[in-house]
Amino acid sequence: MLISYLKTSLRSLSKNKLFTAINVLGLTISLVSCLTIFNLTITELQVDGFHQKEDRIYRLLFDERPSGRPGARVFSTSGPPAGPTLYSEFAEIQRFVRFRYSDNDIVQVGNKSFYETGVFYADSTLFDVFSFKLKYGDKRTALNNENSVLLSEELATKYFGDQDPIGQTIRFNDEKLLQVTGVLNTNSSGSHLDLRIVIPFHAFEVPAGYPVDLNEWSWASFHTYLLLEDEANKEELERKLSVFTKENLPENIADRFTFTIQPLEEVYFSAYNNDQVRSGTMGYVWSLIAIAAILLVLALLNFINLSTARLINRSQEMGLRKVLGAQKTHVSYQFLIETILIVSVSSLFSLLIYETIVREYIDSNQHFLVHLFVVLVLAIPLSLISSSFPTWNAWKVNMLSALKGEVRKGRKSSMIRKVFITLQFSIALTLITSSIVVNNQLDYIHIKDLGYDKEQLLVIETGGNVPIDRAPVFKSVFSSISGVKGISFSSSLLDGNHGNVPVRPDGYDHEEGFPMHIVAASPEWLPQLGVELIAGEFSRSQFPYNSRDLVINESALKILQKAPHEALGISMQVGEILEGNVIAVVKDFNYASTHSQILPLVIFNPSVNIEHIYVRVTSEGIDNTLEALDKEWTKISSNLPFTYRFVDEHLDSLYQKDQQFRFLIQLFTYVAIFLAMFGLYGLVSFNVSLALKQMAIRRVLGAGELKLYLSELKLYFLLILFSAVVASPVSWVLMKQWLSEFAYRVDMSLAPIIMGVLLIGIIVLITISHLIIRAVKLNPIVNLRSE
């Protein structure tokens, strides 16, 4: 019996090649897309999942929310005493580990020097809390010696090739000789902690000029993680931490902050992360999952539409089988086996395409068997759902009507097929509209006036290793280079990675101070950027810089509640760093990404080290200018690598996740359009074949070709209009939600929806016009003679 069903199914599928090809291709593309999205989302969701004690690891948060203060903040970092003190006070805490992030450090290996990011100082309990593995070295002793260092596999290969690097030495920041005691396994890439270089915490020294020490609770710059005992209760521990904070921390801190703890599984998607750790958004994950579901639904709608339309051509077959004694279950088996064959072939093709082509571009370590399981999980319900609709329609076919061929006379699409076509158009239109809005927003970021000129501006890294008294030398030498228009110095990279301290203006009744971002910059920096001056002057001094000069932005001015000229001369205590006087007020400019609102900013003159050298260059002869800068840099700082970046390129990197989202939504929009139009093509070809005799009669009665063409086309454009009604509110809500992640964004309008409708209309016109035109132009005599 099964063999008979298989033979009949193969004969039916081979006879209807267009139907078979459309469904196989549509399902294959959908399944490949689903496998791609599965790997992208599983990679996001599995971050930190490899840690064996994940359910007992918590991050310590410095939380201002319980104070009820307006604009209360939550810091993902805390003071250096927090870890050891809480460990000694609470039996629920089994272990702790602290991390201190360091950026743009210089690593020297032999005669080569490199600037490196992702440097962490970590307690020796690192491996007691987290399950990082070492490719080389012993994790029990790897961090015991303060001159030890752990490297990622990538850096170990970069420095020492493929050999075992244990025992090799590197020079760190031109000061310390560190011995390699371990190489971190690649599973570290599955962590929110991007550990590239790890140095023992007890080797950490407070940077020169910092008015704090390792006993300062308010120095919230240390990531602290707690490993709790098995029986520990999170809520009870948080209650105890709140009491501890009030009783033991300094009053100015205890009145504002308390400690809370965050499960490790929530850290990667947390809103409290800073730029020192990797992070993701659940919106990105849910968007990808929604797209996968949409593509599967499109392929399913294609299959159902074509199957039910094709049933008209198979009505006599169904009627004859019923007359010969076939039961409803036999008809069901027939459609089910045909569907299984199509889904099976599509599944095999999708696995082959993904494993041989797509996998190479996806960062995933999932095994082939996992992909096979995913395809099976999708294929089984697809087979059942796809076969149920044509089976249900076949059951309703009247035997006598089917044998007489009367079922073929009902050429108009059933209501359910019209609904399905409308759904396909709606889905495609939603994706097109979303793609247009995403594209507009990211283009807007590039053209938005940031409040400064980012073009032809490069930044030379110093790693904070150049004393400020060397500034005149760099300025004199670089200014003499043809193609250099200006030099300045700053601690900022205009990416929002700034310090945040309480600022206490003189005469204001606000003991805790107002939280403001801070930037150390030379007097030339703001003029060089082209930031607009509102009041005062950028500088009242030449080198050495006046450490008491302060510049504030408009957002800081709003806190002072004064007119710009009235703010001049106000004395302000900037954290524990300095006390100075406001000499200028500047217009707000985006010193961080447009995801964030412009916040209060205080700019003061650097007094210790130079971190970044800003160089404005001309567009002509840029290669020669860079070569000259490199040459002069080597003369002045031969022990430091010449590393630079262009500001506009660096700012683009802030939107890497958004750019990836744009690429994916555009890619899958094309796929959705292709699926919808390919299915429509097959359906229209069936409908037109059924309408040939009616067209012939109308031609004989005098109807013109244009009239016939427009009458056939009218239905599909009415369906497009209905789909616009369905898709418009959905697109509007989804894009409003996505745009809410940007502080500065484009306005939602009807334009993207109108553009989407027009695009769908044009694609439909191109897709089906030639089918209708070919049918209209056929000789009516031939069609009237045919059965």
N, C-alpha and C positions, 0 to 999 in steps of 0.2 A: 504493500500500500504506500509506504513512504517513498519507494522508488518511483511509483507512478506520479505521486505529487511532485517530486523533484523534476521528473522529465517534463511534466506539464508546465511547471514554473519556469524552467529553463527555456522551453519553447516559447512561452508567452513573453518572457523578458527579451529574448533575442529578436522576436518579431516586432517588439515596440522599442527600438533602439533609442529613440529620442527620450522617451520616458525613463528608460534605464540609465542612460548617460547623465541626464539632469539630476536624478536622485542620487546616483553614486557620487557624482562630482560634488553636489551640494553637501551631502553627509560627510564626505571626506574632508572638505574644507572646514566644515564646522567642527569635526573631531580634532583636526590638527590645531585649530584655533583653541579648542578647549584644553588640549594637552599643553599648549604653550602657556595659556593663562593659569592652568593648574600649577605648573612649575614656577611661574612668577609669584603666584600667591602663596604657595607652600613655602617658598624661600623666605618670604616676608613673615609668615606665621610661625616658622620654626626658629626664628632668631632667639637665641639663648635656650632653645629646647634641649640642647645636648648636655646641659649641666645636670648631673645626677641628683643634686640636692635642690633643684629649681624650686620646688614647692616650699622650701624652708629659707630661701634667700630673699632678703628684703633690702630695698634701698632706703637710706635715711634721708628724709626731706626736712628742710628748714622752712616751716610753714607759718605764714603770717595770717592766714584766713581766720583762725579762732579769735583773733583780736578784734575782728569786725571793722577794721580800718578800711576806708574807701581805697580801691585799687590795691587791695592786699595781694601779695605775691607768694609764690611757692618756689623755693630754690631746690634744685636737685643736688645741691652741694651743701656742705656744712663745715663747721670749724674743725681744725686738726685735733683738738682734744676730744671731740665727740666719740669717736670709735673706742679708744682705750678706756675712757671714763665710763661710758655706758656698759661696756663689757664687764668692768669690775663691779658695777652697781647692780646689775640685773642677772639673775641666775638663768633667765630664759634665753639669754644670748650666749650661744656656744662658741662662736668665733666672730671676728670682725676683720675687714680689710679696707684700707684707705687707698685712694688713688689721687695723685696730684698730676694734672695734665701740664705738659710743656710743649711749646710749639716753636718751629723754626730753629731747632738746635743744630749745631755743626758737628758732624761726625767725620773724623779723619781716619782713613785706612791707608797706610803707606803714604804715598805722596798725593793722594786724592782726597778731596774734601766734598761733603754733601750737606745740604740743608735737609733736615728730616722733620716730618710731622708725626703725630701719634706717639709721642714719647710719654710714658707714664712712670711715675715713681709709685711703687706698690709695696705694701707690707709683705713680710715673708709668709703670711697666712694665705696668700693668694690661692694656692693650690688646695688649701684646706676648705675654702669656701666654694671656689669655682672648679669646674672639671676641665680646665685647659690641659692639653697634653703636650708633652715635649717630644719632638722628633729626635733630638739629641739632648743629653744631659739628665740630671737627677733632680726631680722637682722637690725632693725633700731638703736639698741643700743649695739649690740654684740661686736663692736670694739671701743666703746667710751673710755673705761677705759684701760690704758696702762698695767694693770695687767690681762687683759682678754686673753682668748685663745679659738680658735675654733678647734675642732677635727673632723677628718673624722669618719664616722660610724665604719669603721674597727678598728681604734685606740680607739674609745670610748668603743667598746665592749672588746677590748684587755685589757684596763685599768680598766674598771668598770663593765664589764659584760653587761647584758641586761637592767639594770636599767637606769633611766633618770639621766645623769651625771651632769646636770646643778647645779652649785654651788660647785661641787667637785674641789679640788685643785691638781695641779701637781707642782713639783719643776723642773725648767728648768735650765740646765747647772750648777746645784748646787749653783745657785745664787738667782733666782727669784721664788717667789711663784705666780703661775698663776691660776686664777679661770676660770673654764669652763663656758663660756657664750653661747655656741652654738655647735651643731653637724651638720656638713655638710651632706646633703642628697647624696645618691649614684649617683645622676646625675652628680656629679663632675667628675666621671670617664669618662664622655663624653667630657672632656675639655683637651686642651693641657697643661693646668695648673694643675699639679697633687697636689692638695691642701690636704695635710695630717694634717698639723698643721698650723694655721694662727694666728699670733700675731700682734697687732696694730702697725702700722708703727712708731708712735711716741714713741714706746718703744725701737726702734732700737738704738743701740749705736755703734759708730765706733770702730772696733776691736782694741785692744791694739797693738801699733807698727805701725798702718797705718798712713802714713804722709799726711792724707787728712781729710776733714770734709764734712758735708752735703751741703756745698756751692760750692763744687768742680765740675765744668762742665766736666772735663776730667776723672772723676771717673766713667767710663761707665760700671757699674755693676748692674744697676737697670732696671728692665722691666717696661716700662711706657706705659699705654694705655689711649687713648683719646676717649671720647664720643662726637661726633660732633652733632651740631644742624641739624634738618631735612633738611634745605635748604642749608647747607654747601657744598661747591664745593671742592673736594679733590685737584685738580690740582691748583686751586687758592690759597688754604691754603699752599700747598707745596712751591709755589712761594714766599709767604709771609714769610714762615719759612726760606727760603734761605736768604732773605734780612735781616731778624732778626738775623740770625747766624752771618752774616758778620758785622753787626753794633753793636752787643751786647756781643758776646762771646770773650774771650781772643784771641789775635791775633794768637797765636800758634795753637789754635784750629780752629778758623774761616778760616784760610788759607787752612786747610786740610779737614774739615768736614762740613757737613750740615745736617739738619734734613729732613727726608722723612717719610711718613706714609704708613703703609701697612694694607689693609683690614683684618679684623679678619678671614674671610673665607679663606684667603690665608696662614695664619700663620702656621697651622699644617703641610702643605706640603712645607713650605718655606725652601730655602737653607741656610737661615741665622740663623737658630735655634742653640742654644747651648745645652749642656747636662742637663740644669736645667729645661727644658720643654720637654714634649712629642712631638714627630714628626713622620712623615711618608713620604713615597715617592709615587708619582703618578705612577712611573714605576711598583711598587708592585701591585697597584690597576689594572692598565691596563694589566699586565701579568695575573692576575686572571680572568679578564673579557675575555681575549683572550682564556684562557684555557677552560672556560665555553662554549664559542662559538665553540671551536674545538670539545669538547665532544658532543655537540648537533649535529654538522655537521656529526660526525662519526656515531651517532645513526641514523641520517637521511639517510646517504649514505647506511647503512646496510638495512634500510627499503626499500629504492628505489631499490637497487640491488636485494634483495630477491623477491620483488614484481614483478619486470619486468622478473626475471628468472622464477618465478612461473607462470607467464602469459602463458608460453609455455605449461604447463600442463593444463591450463584452456582455451586453445584456442577453443577447441570443444564446451565448455560451452558457450563462448562468441558468437561463430558462430551460435549455435542453438538459442540463445536468440535473435540475430538479425533477423534470419529467422522467428521467431515467432512474430516479430514486435517491438522488443525493440529498443528504440531510443538511441542516444548517451548520452542524459541526464540520461536515466535509468542506463546505464553502469556506468556513473559518480557517480550517487547516490550510486550504489552498492559498488564501491571502497571507496567512502567517508565514508560510514557507517562502513565498515570493519576497516578503518583507525581510525575513531572516537572511536570505541570499544577498539582497541589496545591502543590508546593514553589515553583514559579514565581510563582503568585498570592500565596502567603504572603510571598515575598521582596519582591515589588513593594509589597505593603501595609506590610511592615516598614520599607522604605526611606522610603516616603511618611510614615508616622507618625513615624519618627525625625527626618527632616529638617524636618518642619513643626511638630512639637510638642516632642519630647524634646530636640532639639539646643539649644534656647534655654536650657535649664537645665544644660547640661554645658559645663564650661570646657575646650574642645578646639578646635584649629585644623586638624583633619583634613579633607581635601577629600572631596567627595562620591564621587569615583572610588575613594578608599580604602575608603569604606563599601561601595560596590558590589563591590569586590574581596573584602572580608571576607564579605559575604553569599554571593558565588559560591563561595568556599572552603568555606563551611559547607553550602551548598545541594547541591553536587555529591555529596559522600559521603552526605548525608542521603537523597538520591534513590536512590542505589545500595543503601544498607543497607535503607531502608524497603521497597523493591520486592522485595528478595531473599527475605524471609520469606514473604509470601503466594505468591510464585512457587514456592518450595520446597514449600509445602503443596499448591499446585495440581497440581504434578507427581505427587504421591502419590495423587491422587483416581482411583479406579477408574471406568472409563467406564460399565460396566453399572450399578454401584451408583449412580453419579451420575444416570444417565438414569431409573432407577427411583425416585429421590428418597430412597434409603435413607441417604444421607449426612446428611440433615436429622434423622434419628432420634437421632444422637449429640449430644444437647443440652448435656451437661455440658462445661464448659470443659476444654480440654486442659491438661496439666500445665504446658506452657510459658507459657500465658496466666496461670495461677495464679501462676507464678513472677514474671512481669512485673508483675502487680498487686501482689504482695508487695513487689517492688522499688520501685514507685511509692509505696506506703504508707511504706516504710522511708525513702525520700528525704525525703518530706514530713515524716515524724516527726522525722528528724534535724534538719531546718531549724527545725521548731517548737521542739524542745528547745533548740537552740542559741540561738534568738531569746529564749526565756524566760530562759536563763542570762545572756545579754548584758544583757538588760533588768534582771534582778535585781542584777547587778554594778554597773551604772551608777546604779541607784536606791540601792544600798548606799553608793556614794560620797557621794551627797547627804545621806543620813541618818546616815552614820558620825560618831561623836564624834571630831572632829579634835584635841580637846584644848584648844579655845578656842571662843569664841562669834563666829561670822562674820556673824550677822544684824544688820541696822541699823548696819552699820559701813562707812563710806566713807573713801576715801583721796584726798586732794588732792595733785596732782603739783606739785612745785617745780622739777623738772629739776636739782636739786642747786645751784640758783642763789640759795638763801636762806641767809645766814650763820647759824650756830648761835646767835649772840648775839641774833638776832631772835625766838628761840623764846618768851621771856616775853610779847612783844607779841602774837603769834598766840594764845597760850594765854589771855591776858587778854581779848582782843577776842572770840574765838570762844566762850569760856565764857559770855559775857554774853548770847548768843543763845538765845532760847526754843527748846527742842527739841534743844539740844546737851547731851549728858550727860557728855562727857569728851573730852580732847584729849591726844594723844601724838605722838611723832616716831620714825621708823624708816627704815632703809635697805632694809628688806625689804618685798616685796609678797606674802609667803607663797606664792611660786610656785617656790621652789627656786633662784632665780637669785641665789645668794650667792657671796661670795668663799670660797676654801678655802685655808687657810694651815697651816703646821706650828706646832703649839702645844707648847711645852716646859715642863712643870710642874717647879717647883723640887724637887730631890731625886730625880728619876727618871733612870735611866741609859739615856737614849734621845736621843742627840745630834741626830738628824734631826728629832725632834719627832713628835707624833701629828697626822695630818691632820684638821682640824676645820673645819666651816663657821663663818662669822662674820657677825654682824649688829650694826650700830650702832643703838642704840635708847635713847630717854629712859627714865628710871626708871618712868614711868607706863604704858609700852607693854604690858608683860606683865600687870599688873593690869587694864588696860583690856580686853585680849583675854580675860581670865578664865582665864589659864593657872594651873594649880595649883602652889602653892609647897610644896616638900617640906621644905626646911631654910633657915634664914637669913632675910634680909629683902631686898626688892627694891631698896631704896636707903638709903643712909646720909646722903644729901646732897640739897639743893635746888640750883636753878640758881645759879651755874654748876656743871654736873654734874662729879662726881668721875671723872676719866678713868681712875682705877685700879680702879674697881668692875667686877667680872666676875660674870656669871651663867652657869651651865652647865646643860645638861639631863641627864637620866638616862643617855643613851647616852655622854656625855662622862664621867659619873661612873663608868661601868663600866670605862673605860680607867684611871682613877685607882685602881680596886679598893679603894675606901674606902666606909664608911657615909656617908650624906648629911651628918651633922653633923661628921664627921671631915674632909670636904673643905673646910669653911669656913676661910678664912684662907690656903689654899695659894696661893703665888705662881706665876704662869704668864706666860711670855713668848709673846705672841700674834703670830706671824710677826715682822715688823720694825715692827709698828704700835705696840705698847705692851707694858708689863709691868704686871700688875695682880694683885689678890687676889680670890679667890672669896668673894663675900658671900652668895650664894644658890644653891640647887639647885632646879630646877623639873621637874615631870613632863614626860615626852616629849610633844611636840605636833607635828602634821604641818605643818611649815613649807615643805613641797614637796608635789607631787602624790602620790597613793597608789600611783603606779607605783613609787615609790622607798621604800626602808626609811628610817626616821628615823635620821639619822646624828648623830655628836657635834656639838654646837653651843655656841659661846661668844658671849655677848651683852655688849657693852660700851657705854659712853656715847659719843654722838657728840661730836666735838671740832672739826669744821670746818664742814660744811654740813648743812642739812636737806634730805633727799631726798623724803620722803613725810610728810604730816601726816594722822594717823588721827583721825577724828571719829566718836564714837558718838552716834547721833541717836535720837530717839523715833520711833515709827511714825506718830504723829498729826502732821498738818500738815507732811509731809515736803517738799512743794513750797515752802511758806513758809520752811522752814529752809534749803533750798538757795538760795533767792532771797536770804535774809539773808546767807548765807555768801559768795555771789557779790558782794554789795554791799560787805561789809566787806573782802573780798579786794582788790577794786579800790582801796579807800582805802589799804590797807597796801602792796600790790604792784601798782601800776598798770601797770608795764611787763611783768608776767607774765600769761599767759592763765589763766583759772580753769578748770581741768580736773580732773575727779574721776571716780572709779569706785567702785562698790560691791564690797566684797571677795567676796561670794558670787557675783556675776556674773563677776568676774575669775577666780575659781577654776573656774567652769564652763568658761571658755575653755581651761583646761588640758586638757580632755577632748574638744576639738573633733573630733579624729580618731576617738576612740571613739564619740562621738555620731553621726558620719557612718556609722561601721560599723554602729551599732545601726539607723539609718534604713534602710540598704541591706539588711541581713539581714532586717529585718521586711518591707520591700517585696517582696523576692524570695521570702520565705516565703509571703506571700499569693499571689504568682504561682504558686509550686509547688503550693500547695494547690488553687488554681483549676484548674491543668492536670491534676492527678491526679484531682480530682473530676469535672471535665468529661469526661475520658476514661472514667472509671468510669461516668458517667451513660450515655454512648453504648453502652458494652459491656453494661451491665445491660439497657438497652432492647432490644438484640439478643437477649440470653439469655432475657429474659421473653417476647419474641415467639415464641421457639422452644418455650417451655414451656407455652404457652397450652392446648394440647390435653391435656397431662398434668395440668395443674391442673383442667381441666374434668372429666376422668375421676375424679380424687380427690374433687372436690366431689360428683359423682354418687354415689360410694361412701361419702359421709358425712363427709369431712374438713371441719372448720370453717375459716372464713376466717382466724382468728388462727393456727391451726396451719400453714396454707399460708404465711402471711406470715412466720412465724418460721422455717420450714424454708428459705425462699428467702433470708432475711436471714443465717442461720447461717453460710453459707460465707464471707461477706465479713468477719464479725467474727472468724472463725478466721484469716483472712488478716491481719487487723489485729494479732492476737496474735503471729503468726509475724513480722510486720514489726517488732514491738516487740523481739523477740529479736535481730533483725538490727541494728536501729538503736541499741539501747541502748549496746553497747560502743563503737560508732563515735562517737556523741554524747559519751560519757564522755571518750574520748581527746582528741577535738577541743577540747572545752571546757576540759579540764584544761590543755591546751597554751596556750589563749588566756588563761586566768586566771593562768597563771604569769607574765604580763607585769605583774601587779599585785602589789605587796608586801603589800597589804591587800585581801583578797578574800572573797567568799562561799564557803561550803563546798559542794562538789559532793554532791548527794544524788539519790535516786530520784524526788523530787517533780516536777522538770521533765519527766522521762520519763513518769511516770504522768499528769501533766496533758496531755502531748502525745497519749498514747494515748486519753484520754477525749475530747479535742478532735477527734481524727481520727474516733473512733467517732460522736460527735454529728454531725459534718459528713457522714459517710457515711450516717447515718440520715436526715438531712434531704435528702440528694442523691437517694437511690434509693427511699425509702419510698413516695413517691406512685406511682412506676412499678409497684412490686409490688402495692400496695393496689388500684390501678386494674385490674391484671390479675386479681387474686383476685376482685374484685367483678363481673367480666364474666359475663354469662349463659352458663353452661356449654353450653347447647344450641347457641348460635351457634358456639362454638369446636369442638364435636364435628362440626358439619356442614361446617366449612371444611377445605380441604386445605392 
